[in-house]
Every structure is written in structure tokens, then in C-alpha cells.
Amino acid sequence: MVNRIREAEDLINPNVVKVVLNKAGEALYFSRQAIPYVRDHAIENWLNHGAFYKHVGMYAYTAQALHAIEKLETHQLESLERLEQLTWLASGFMIQCIETGMQSKGIDTEEDLRAVTSMIAAKEETGG
């Protein structure tokens, strides 16, 4: 699943995994860097020039695909970016992505944990 990136801050955050999609919604590449690169514009203005997506990180597998994936050797791209999906793509697997309006917050750092804890506390205070 993917969300459209609407904040320039998300483009530069390496903890927000970005994905480039083809016309069929299949992942072409995942990166911790802002992709695709927008030439001749400051990154703060990139959102005005194209669609950018962040990966939500939710997967569904067939049993057959899961058995095949677990046998794969780590590809160099996965080692470089620390993203396991890159081994799958480099090995010929297709990753179908679906855009969702549901917002999520990944918890990859202590700062993320604090932010989510604050969000939960705020919701509990308002009864939401």
C-alpha cells in the first residue's frame, strides 16, 4: 500500500520509504531518498511537479510467493538501502501497490515512538 506524499518534509526523511510506480501501480523501485528526482527545481518545490508516494509497509502474499521469497539471497540493493523489497524486485517479483487515503505512522526511531505515543494520548483525551 502507498500514500501520496503531501509534505516536503517526508521527501527528505530517510525513514519515510518512497516508491516509484508504473502505470499499473506496480513498484519499480523503493528508496529512502526522494524519488523520482525532479531536475531544475529545489526539493521544497518537487511536490508541485509530480506525484510522490510513500510506502505504507503492508503486504499480502500467496503461500507460494512467501516460500520463494524466504529462499532468496540478499541482493546488493537491499544491503545498500536496507529495504528487503529490493531483493524481491531484483529477483523478478512484482509488487502490486494500492493507493490508500489511510494515514499511518511508521515507528522506526525513538522520535517516531514519541510522536505516536503523543498522538494516541491526544486521541484518548478527546475520546476519538
Buried (B, 14 or more C-beta within 10 A) or exposed (E): BBBEBEEBEBBEBEEBBBBBBEEEEEBEBBBBEBBBEBEEEEEEEBBEEEEBBBBBEEEEEEEEBEEBBEEBEEBEBBEEBEBEBBBBBBEEBEBEBEBEEEEEEBBBEEEEEEEBEEEEEEEEEEEE
